[in-house]
Amino acid sequence: MITHPLYAVEPWCLRETALDLDALPQSESLFALSNGHVGWRGNLDEGEPHGLPGTYLNGVYELRPLPYAEAGYGYPESSQTVINTINGKIIRMLVDDEPFDLRYGRLGHHERVLDLRSGLLHRTVEWTSPAGRTVRVRSTRLVSFTQRAIAAVAFEVEAVDAEVSIVLQSELVANEQLPPAGGDPRAAAALESPLVPEEHYSNGRRLRLVHRTERSGLRVAAAADHVVEGPGKTGVFCESGANQSRVTFTSDVGPGERLRMEKFVAYGWSGNRSLPAVHDQVDGALAAAMGTGWAGLVDEQRAYLDQFWTQADVEVEGDTEIQQAVRFGLFHTLQAGARAESRAIPAKGLTGPGYDGHSFWDTESFVLPSLTYTAPKAVDQALRWRFSTLPAARERASQLGLKGAAFPWRTINGGECSGYWPAGTAAFHINADIADAVARYSAVTHDETFDREVGVELLVETARLWRSLGHHDHTGVFHIDGVTGPDEYSAVADDNTYTNLMAQENLRAAADACDRYPDVAVRLSVDTEESAAWRDAAARTALPYNHELGVHEQSAGFTAHQMWDFAATGEDDYPLLLRFPYFDLYRKQVVKQADLVLAMHVRGAAFTAEEKARNFAYYEAITVRDSSLSACTQAVMAAETGHVQLAYDYLGEAALMDLSDLEHNTRDGLHIASLAGTWIALVSGFGGMRHHGDTLAFAPRLPEQLSRLAFNVQIQKRHLRVEINGSKAVYSMPEADGEALVISHYGTPLTVSPHTPQTRDLPHPVERPEPQQPAGRRPARRGGRPVPPSPGD
């Protein structure tokens, strides 16, 4: 979108300078507002035209059956699909009886600005009706970070050249008609009229609707109230029906005069509470918001974000697109999880219905790493949601004949939603990804309450899964067979290196946690024999290696598979999963997304520098990046192995995934993991940050196009600032009362304190031959440097 001529590149906002109806679906995702509990897509205030209406409540879904031509034991019977709930955004307007509709009349000006510092979406419009009446419209929208249930709009209309009669219709609408879903299986399955009416209400300026889902049995409520200011007398009329509650304001507005309406909307839902309890819940939240008032909500929002940006901002000099993109990514990552509060963080956040609103391993492996160092409270809540689903995970493990817990590949409520077991059920690495997130959060925060209440049990139950899933062979080597790793173009493989390394760390972390908290271990019935078995399995975990090629294998025997014919694969054949049968993909050397390369990032200590270089070059040549999760990881490892320009190219792809709609599906919602991956690519890639155990290490390097990179890290209740400027790195602690922190710079320990910043030189990178990519799959080159030829290009 920022390559679109109507979008400006600015450091602290996303600005759309005119309206392009063809780009409306994408812009609705980009301009979405959320706090992790409530999500409003960036639809126009007046409701139409629209690309895809969307109002989402985290955890609200409907069940839909999963039909199978041939059913099998353990297959999920139904899936969960996020639904469009009650739309409180709509403010329709009539100007002298002409509906305010930008498809008619004359549009003189239209601008929308998402302000990343204030968390507000601003819109300004100048429109002349078909009858020749001109009005100026200004609206500002927010979804509150401080009052979790609240979203609000300030809407103002000004008469320009003559007195006009203005009618404003503020609505709550359920069961909106949705456009038909496309053929892309990654898009959500549309559900028609998913809400059953239970209560509708209107009185004065207050509205309320209560509905329930028919199959999942969830009760959803929304209530709205209004403050109106205008010239002269303002008429007020209200009405309600099963799926719509509306209040109408009328006023005659003279030239230069304005009619202003502030609309406050409260949302709530429950799977257990009664109808009176749920409507009282939203009425109470609404009363609190009305007490705060519009100006108070705006001030609270700015204060919240001021604190966030102080501890999370990333500054980039030399590339204005990347500067805008990393802040855009951080803002939407925060929106996805800030107030989720024991709910999942979906792959699309609450910006659209893509992937049916499901949460995947994306959360723990990409979203939570960035939030852990910038907004750790959100991570605590995300992991508490996983903990709340332990009963379902234990039941799933038992169903599969395993011990411990088997967490779902894709889910909303904790139950498995994947009907395709080779890519879903067999992807057990989700267990270790959760354990990795737990260990990281504990290391960063030293939150003993979390460890005792949540962390140890998650580590124990995931470790039990690995010990029962794997086995020791006759030589004592521990194998984990028949699993699917991150690369979804390989499935049901033996000893996937990523899975094995992550499981190894999971087993060690569980044993260590039980040593730290022996009373918790007793409560969980962990004895010394079980803990010793975990350590033994970890010490003897198989890591497939091809000595002839000098590379680690993605899984046992992978490098003996036939190579995919990249030369015969056209540009239009990607993504391959939409053009070729999985059977063909599974038995060839072709990689959808970073797998072994991801293992080198998160378990870097398991590889030597030379092994990383050889592995990266080998897998770079067969990785096609048919997943938005891949580019940020390839950026990190390209930087570490000395290919800084290539890392910069991959950074651009991760950062602009949605801003440039690179996968042509931004209309279905943003790729939250790729947005978080922008932070990962900059901080872990060019900042070289690694955190293993108690060691926070940095090995910075910058591409020649970037003159400066600065970022902030929250670690053990301290604030570390890292600034890379030219050939030097400066480590400092801006908080005067912080305790000293020991870090590492290229392997050399440094002690940083508020009064003792540390400055170090950057070594020259090791020169290596440029790795090759599959024909036609090289990332777009940034910065004007010529692209070296690739075989088949």
N, C-alpha and C positions, 0 to 999 in steps of 0.2 A: 504494500500500500504506500510506503514512503517513496517508492519509485513512481507512483502515480502522480501526475502533475498537480493534483489538488491537495497533496499532502506536503507539509513543510517539515524540515528537519530542524528541531529545536532541542536544547538540552533538557528542558524540564516539562515538556508537554508534547502531546500529539495533537496537531492542528489540521483540520480539514477545512479548506478555504472555499469550497463550493460543494454542491450536492450532485453526486453521480448515482442515479438510481440503479445502474448495473452493478455498482460496487457496494450497494446497501447491505447485502447479507454479510459481507466481510467486515464492514465498518461497525455493524451491530455487535460483532464479537470484540473488536478492538476497543470500542467505547463502553463495553460492559462494566458495570460496577457490582462489587460484591464485598462481603466481609467474611466469607467462609460459611455463613449461615443462610443469608439471603443473597440471591443473585438476580440482578436486572440486566438483561441484554440492552444494548444501546439503541433500542428502537426509538423512532421519533415520538415526541410527546403525544401527538394526535393519533397515533396508532397505525395509520396508513399514509403512504405505502410502507410496506415492510418486506423484509426478506424472510425472517423467521422470528416470530414473536417468542419471547422467552422470559419467564419468571420462575426461578427455581428455589426450592428450599432443600438444604443439604440433608439427605437421608430420606426424602420423600420420593417414592417410586411406586410403580404398579408392577404386578407380576404378569408375565405372559408365558404361555407354554412353549417348551422347546420340542418341536416334533422331530422324531428320528425315523428314518426309513427302517433302520435295524437298531433297536434299543440294546443297550448293554448294561451290565451291572455297574453301578456307581455313577451312571450318567445323571447329571442334574435334570430334574423334571421340569423346572421352570427357570426363567431368567428374570432379573429385575431391570426395569427401564425407568430412567428419570422422566418425570412428567412436567409439562408446563402447568404451573399451578394458577394462582389467582393474580391476574395482572392489575397492579395498582398504579402503573405508570400513566395510564391513558387520561389525557385532558383534551377533549375535542373542543373545537371553537367554531362558532359561526360569526361571520362579519356581515351585518345586514342580510342575514339569512343565507349567506353563501358559506358552505363548509370550507374550513381552512384545510386545503389539500394541495400540496405542492405540484401535483400533476396538472393542475388547472390554474388559470390566471397567469400572472407573470411573477417570477421569482427574481427579485433584484439583488438579493444578497443572502447567503447562507453560510454560516461558519459554526463548527463545533470544535471545542478545545477540551481535551482531558488534561487537567492540571495535576501533575504527579506530586506536587508538594502539598496541595490543599485537599486532594482526593475528590475534587468536584468536576463534574462534566457541565461545561457551559455551552449554550447554543444561542446564536443570534440570527434572526431572520428578518428580512424586509420583503413583504409580499403584497402584490396588488391583486385583488379579487377579479374574477371575470366581469364584475360590474364596475370596476374601476376604483374601488376603495383600497387605500394603502394603509397597512399597519406594520408596526415593528414589534417583533416578539423576542423576548429574552427569557430563557429558562436556565435554571441551574438545578442539578440533580446530585443527590448523594445517597450512598448506603453507609450507614454509620458504623465506624469501628468501635465506638464507645458505648452505644446503645444497640445491642446485638440484633434486636428484633425490628429495628427501624430503618426505613428508607423514606426519603422526602424529596419534594420538588418545589421550587419557587418559580412561578410562571407569571409573566408580566406582559401585557399587551398595551401598546401605545398607538393612538390614532395619529396619522401623519398630516393629512391635508384636509380632512373634513370630519364632522361628527359622524360616528358610526355606532350602531347598536351591536353590542358584543354579548354573545352567549358562550359561557364556559360550561362544559359538561365533564365533571370529574367522576371517574368510574372505577369500580371494582368489577372485573369480568373473569368468569371461570369458563373452562371448556371452549377457549378460543379455537376458531378454525385454523388449522396448520397447513402449510403447503405440503404436497406429497414428498416423501423421502426419496432421495436419489438411489442409484444402484450400488453405491459404494458401501460395502459391508461394514466399514468403519463408522458410518453414520448411524445415528440412533434409529431405532424402529419406532415410527410414529404411532402413538396411541390416540384414537379418536374418542373424545368426550370421556376422559378417565375419571372424572370427579362426579360423585353422586351428591346432589344438593341436600343439606340438612337444615340450614337456617339462613334467612336473608333478612336484612334490617336496614332501615334508613330513618333518620329523625333529625331534622334541622340540617346541620352540616356534617353529621356523623353517619358513616356507612359501615356495614359488616356483612361478610359472607362466611359461612362454615360449610365445608364439604368433607366427604370421606372418599377414599379409594375403595372400589368394589372388592378387589381380590386381596390386596395387601392389608386392608383394614386400618389405614392411617387416616387420622382426622386432621384437616387443614383449615386454618382460619386466617382471615385478613380483616383488619379494621382501619378506617381512614377518618381523619378529621381535617378541618380547613380553617384558615384565617384569611379573610378577604378585606382588601382596602381598595377603594375606588372613589371616583367623583360622584357626588349626589347619592341617590337612592340605589341600592343594589337589591334586586329581587332574588329570592332563594326558593327553590323547589326541590323536593327529594322524592325518590321512588325506588322500589326494589322488587326483584323477581328472583326466580330460582338460581339463575346464573349471572345476574347483573344487579348491582346496587349503584345508584347514581344520584348525585346532587348537581343541580343546575343553578348557575349564577347569571343574572342578566344586568346589564348596565349600559347607559348611554355615555359614550366617551368622546369628548371634544378634542380638537387638534391640540397635540402636545400633552394631553391628559393620559393617565395610565390606570389600568385596572390590574391589580396584583393579587394573586392567590398563592398561598403557601399550603401545600398538601403534605400531610404526615400519614404514613402507612405503617402499620405494625403487623408482623407475621408470626404465626406460631403453628406448631403441629405436634401430634403425639400419637403413638400407637396404643396408649393405655388410658389416657385421661378422658373423662366424659365430655359431652358437648358443652355443658355449662362451664366446666373447668377450662376448656380450650378458649371459649369466647371471653371468659374473664381474663385469661392470660394475655390475649391481644389487647383487650380494653385497658388493662393495667399498664402494659408497655406503651400504649398510645398516650395515656394520661401523663406518663413520665416525659415523653417526648414533647407533648404540648407544653408542659411546665418548663422544659428547657428552652423551647422556642427555636425558630429557624436560626437566628444569629448564634444562639448557644450551641446548636448542633454543628454549625460551621466552625466555630471557635474550637470545639472539642476535636473535630476532625483534623484541623490544622495542628493542634497541639500534639495529637497522637502521631501524626506523620512527621512533625519536626523531630520528635524523639526517635522515630524509626530511622529517618535519614541520617541523623547524627551518628547512629551506630551501624548503619548498613550501606551508606552511599559508596559508589564506585565512581571515580573520576578518571576520564580517559581524554588525553589530548592527542590530536593528530587524526582523529576519525570522528566526525560529528554524528554520523549514522550510528556507530557503535555506542557513543556516549548516550544518545537518545534511547537506543535499544536496550542497553543494560538497565537503565532506570525504569523503562517501560516494563521490562521483564521482572525486576525486583518488585515493582508495584503490583503487578498481577499475581506474582507468587505470594506476596503478602495477602492480597485479597482472597486467594484460594484457601488460606489456612488460618488467618488471624483469629477469627472467632468461630472456627469449626467446632471446637469444644466437644471432644469425644465423638466426632463424626469423621468420616473419611475425607481425604482430599482427592476428588476425582481427577482423572487425567485431563479433563477440560476445565477443571475448576467448576464454577457456576456460570460459565460464559456461553454455554451451548450444550446441545444434547448429544454431541459426538461420543462414540463408544458407549452409547446407552447410559451415560453418566457414571460409568464404572470407575472404580479405583483399581489400579494395577500396582506392580512393583515400582512403577515410575515414582510413586510418592516417596518410598523409603530410599531409593537409589539416586534420585536426582533432585526432587523438591526438598526433602528434609535436610540434605547436606547444606544447601544454601541457607535455609531457615535456622538451622542449628547455630550458625555463627552470626546471624543477624536478628532473628526473632525467636529465641529458644522457647518461649512460652507456647507458641503454636506447635512446636515439635512435641512437647510434653502432652498436649491434648491429642495430637494425631496418634501417638503411640498408645495413649490410654484408650483410644477407639479400638486399635488392634487388640489390646488386652480385653476389651469388652466382648470381642468376638471369639475369645478362646474356647468357650463351650462348643461353638459350631466347628471350630478348627479341630478340637479333640474328637468330636463326633465324626468328622470327615476322615481323620486319620484312622479311626477304628473301622470305618466302612472300607477303607483301603487296606486293612490288615496291618496297620502300622501303629507304633506307639507315639506318644507325645501329641503334637498338634500339626495338622496339615492346613496351612492357610490358603485361601482361595486365590486363583490366578486373577480373576476379575469378579468384582462384587460391589454391592452397595451396603447390604445389611450384614455381611459376614458369611453368607452362603455362597457356594460356588455357582457362577453364572456361565462358565465356559462349557459349551456343548461339544467342543472339539478337544478331546483329551490329549492328543499328542503335543499340541502347543499349549494346552491349558493345564490339566491335572499333572502332567509329567514335568511341568516347569517348577519343580520343588524349590528352586533357588529363592523363591519368594520368602521362604522361611529364613534363610540366611541373610537376605536383604533386610528383613525386619530386625534380626539380631544385630546386624551391623549398625543399623540406625540407633538401636538401644545403646550399644556400646559407645558410639560416637557421642550421643547426647549425654551419657553419664560422664564421659571423659571431659566434655566441654563445660558442663554445669556443676559437677560434683553434687548432684541433687540426690541426697541419701533417701529422702522421702519417696521419690520416684523409684529408686532402686528397690526399696523394700516393698512397696505397694505393687509395682508393675514390672520393673526391669528384670529382676532375677527370675521371676516366673516365666516371662517371655523367653529368656535365654534357656532356661531348663527345658521347657516344652519343645522348643525348636531343636535343641540338642538331642533330645530323646527321639525325635523324628529321624535325624541323621543316623543315629546309632542303630535304629531298627531298619532303616532303608538300605544302609550299606552293609558290607560284609568283608571279612578278612579272608584272603586266599590262603593256599597252603604254605606260602612263604611269609605270611603275616601282613602283607600289604592290604590296606583298607580301600575297597572299591565302592563306588556308588554308580550302579548300572541302570540303564533304561530311563534316563532323564532328558529333559530338554533344557538347554541353557538359554541365555539371553537371545542368541541368534535363532530366530523363528524359521529360518530356512534349513535348519537341522533339527531333528527330533528323535527322541527315544534312543539316545546315544549312551555309550558307556564312558564313565569317567570324564565328563565335561570339565575342563580345567577350571573354568570360572566357578562352577557349582562346587567342585571339590575344594578349591581354595577358600571359598566363602564358608562352606560347611566346616572346614578345618578351624577357621577362626571362630566360628560359632561354638564349636565344641570346647575350645580353649576358654572362650569368654564365659561360658556357662560354668565350667569347673572353677575358674578364678572367682566368679561371683559367689559361688557356694562357699569358697574359702573365706571370702570377705564377710559373708553374712551366714554363719553356720546355723543360727536360729531359723532363718528363712529356709535354708536347705532342709532342716529337720521337718519343718512344716510341709515342705513339698516332697517329703519321703526320699530325698537324695542321700544315699549312703556313700561311704568311701569307695566301695566297689564300683558303683555306677560312675562316680566322678573319675576314677582311675580308668575306666573303660573309655570315657570320652577323651581323656588325654592320650591314651594309647592309640585310639583311632586317628586322632589329629596328627600324632607323630608319624604315623605310617600311611598317610593318605597318598594315593596314587596321583602322579602328575605326568600324563603322557608326553613323551618327548621323541622326536624323530632325529636320531643322531646323524643320519645321512644328510638331511637338510639343515640340521643345526637349529631347529625351531621347536617350540612347544606345540603340541597338537591341540586344536580346539576341543577335541575329544579323541578317545582311543581309535586309531585307524583313520582319522579324518583326512590326513594328508595323502592317504593312498586312494582316496576317491577320485573319480574322473573329474577333470576341470570343467566348469561350465563354459560353454562356447560364447564368450563375450563378444567376439567379433561378429557373430551372426545374430546378436541381440540388438534390436533397434531401439532408438530413444523412446519411441512410443510403447515399447514393451515393458517399461517400468511404471509402477512397481510390479515386480515379477509375479507376486501372488495373485494379481488380477489377470494374468495372461498365461500362466503355466500351472500345471497340476503340482500340488505339494509333493506328490510321489517323486516327480522329476527333480524338484529342488532338494529334497531330503538326501538324495544319493549322489549329489554333485558337490564340488568345492565351490560354493558361492555363499556369501555371508550377507544376511539382511542388515545386520547392525553389529556394532562393536561387541565382541564376546570375549575372546582371548585378550584383545586389546583393553577391554574394560577391566579384566582381571589384573592386568599390569598396572592400571591406575589405582584401583582400590586395595590391591595386595602387592604393592610394588616391591616390598622387601623380599618376596619369594623369587625375584628375578635379578640377575646381574644387569649392569648397564648394557653390556654387549648382547645379552639375550633379548633385552627389550628392543634394541635396535634391529636385530635380525627378525624377531617376531613381528614388529611393526611393519617392516618392509614386506614381509611375506603376506600378511593378512590385508595390508592396504591394497594389494593387487587383486583381491577377490571380494572386497567389501563394496556393496552397491548402494548402501544407505537408503534402503526402502523404508526406513524408520526415522522419525524425527529425533529419536533418542541417540543417534549415532554420532552426529557431527561434533557435539561438545566433547565427547570422550576422545574422538580422533584428534581434536584440537589439543587436548591435554597431552596426549602421548606424542603427537608430532612435535610439540614444544620441547618435551623432555628429551626426545631422541635427536634434537638438533635441527629439526625442519621447521624453523620459526615462521617462514613465509607460508608454508602449508598450514601450520596451526592458525595463522591469521585468516587464511581462506576459510577454514572450517569454522572459526569463530563467527565470521560473517554469515555463514549458512545457519548456524544455531540462532544467532541473534535476530536474523531477519526472517525466520521461519514463518511467522505470522504477519509481520509488518510488510513483507513482500509476498505473502501468500504462496510460498514456494511449493507446497504440496497441494495447492488448489482445493483445500478443504477447511480453510479458516472460517468459512461461513458456519460450520458446525460447532465452532468453539475454538478457543486458543489452545495451543500445545504447551501446557503449563510446564512440563518437564524440560522442553527445549528452552523456554524462557528462563527457567532456573539454570539451565545448562549454560546460558550466556555468562552468568556469574561464575559457574564452575570453570568455563574456558578461560576467563580472565584471571581468576584468583588461583586456581589450581594449575592452569596452563602457563600463563605469562608470569603469574606471581610465584609459581612453583610450590604452592602450599601443599604439604602432606601432614597428616596428623595420625600417627601410629602410636597407640598406647598413650604415654605421657609426653611424647615428643612432638612438638609443633615445629615443623621444619619448612624452610623456604629455599628455593633455588630459582630466583627470578631471571627472566630473559624477556626482551621486547623485540618485536619486529621493527624494522627501520621506519615504518610508517607511523608508529606511536612514539611520541616524544616523552610521554609521562603516563604512568598508571598509579593511582592511589586507591586503597581500599581499607575497610575497617573490619576487624574480627573481634567478636565477643568470646572471651575464653576465661573460664574459671572466675567469673564476676569481675573480669578486667577487660579493658578496652585497648586493643592493640591496633595501631595504625601503621600501614606499610605504604611507603611511597617509593616508586621506582622511577628515577629521573636520569635519562641518559645512561651512563655507565655505572651508576651508584644506586644502592638501595638504602633507605633510611627507615629504621624501626623505632617507633616512639609510642608513649602512652600518654594521651592527652589529659587523663583524669589525675588530679593532683594527689588524691588519697589512695590510689591503687598500689598494690604490692608489686614488687619486682617480678618479672616473668622471664624464665629461661627458655630461649628458642634456639633454633639452629639456622645458620646461613651457609649453604653449601657444605654442610657437615661440621661446621665450626660452631661450638656453643657460644651464645651471646646472652648477656643479662640486660634486660630492658626494664627501666623504671621511669616514672614520671619525670624525674630529674636527670635521667641518663639515657638519652636516645643513642642509638647505635647506627653508624654509617659504614657501609662496606662496599667495596668494588665488586662489579660483576665480572666473572671470568669470561673469556672468549669461548663461544660454543664450539663443540667438536664438529668439524665438517664431515658430512656423510653424503653419499650419492642420493639424489632425489628419488624417493620411492615412486612407483607407478601405480595408477589406479586402473580399474576396468575401463575399456573404451567407452567414452561418453559419460563417465561418472566422476570425472574430476570436479572438485568444488570450484565455483566461480572465483577467478583470481581477483584479489583486492589490491589496490594500490598501484596498478599500472605496470608492475614488473611482468616481463614476457613469460608465457607458460611454456615449460619444456615439453617436447613431444612425448606422447605416450604410445605404446604399441597398439596398433589398431585404430588410432585416432586419425 
